[in-house]
Amino acid sequence: MLVDLHCHSDRSDGTDPVRSLVNKACEKGIKILSVTDHDTVAAQNDARVFAESKGITYVSGLEISCDYHETLDILGYGYDLDLDYLEKTLSRLRDMRDDRNGQILRKLRELGISLDERELEENFPGESLGRPHIANLLTKKGYVSSMEEAFRLYIGRGAAAFVEKGKLEIGRSIELIISGGGVPVLAHPISLKLDLHELKEMIRKLKNLGLEGIEVFYKEYDQDLKKELLAIAREMDLILTGGSDYHGEHKAHLDLGIELPDELASNFLEYLNRRRRPSR
């Protein structure tokens, strides 16, 4: 079954508007979709309405950057969108993101590149702003020829204007998702760059904190990697998910949609249904 349980809209660091993203999913024949923007639920209501109007099963999604490992992200699925404390915590993360943006822009100005916060907000109103928006603006103003060049020369890791982003403590991230009735899943585990033994130990620790799943099916994983992750998930009784990590132009090599075995897709939806909170 073609699904995508890990993709991003322009409400965070993707480049596709929500409606365009859902239309693309429909054109590709995606059956289950979750928009997992970083540290914001701004896209969720629109994404659900658009997806369901196209006959696509929609699952509320979120990706939280965690202060546990340089590249550790937690995906949250099926949470309650109406919880005030969820939005308050995410708002704090966005404040940290805004502070980071300001630091990046100051570094760029020191390099002779004239960009400011007001200009960024005017060009991308109502969005959770981050590095892709800065890269887009650098491209629009002719400082670079592409977003990829902007990251390579200025704002990517190791570049002159790079600033590390603020993150939420891992246990708090998992607790936040579970308390909202959602399911926490480890995103792209191979990006942690650990050997198999180290990865298993880390996942075991995360499970003790409440982790319930692993993203086993990922666009950049070959069959051997999938088999290793599948074995870990089954050994630890974790659910399996899959996604493309689509960001639009920001990661142009990643296309929307990934094949997930029908049984696993059904198991995922059934698991969410069992966890769903009673209506209030």
Secondary structure, 3 states (H helix, E strand, C coil): CEEEEEECCCCCCCCCCHHHHHHHHHHHCCCEEEECCECCCCCHHHHHHHHHHCCCEECCEEEEEECCCCCCEEEEECCCCCCHHHHHHHHHHHHHHHHHHHHHHHHHHHCCCCCCHHHHHHHCCCCCCCHHHHHHHHHHCCCCCCHHHHHHHHHCCCCCCCCCCCCECHHHHHHHHHHCCCEEEECCHHHHCCCHHHHHHHHHHHHHCCCCEEEEEECCCCHHHHHHHHHHHHHCCCEEEEECCECHHHHCCCCCCEECCHHHHHHHHHHHHHHCCCCC
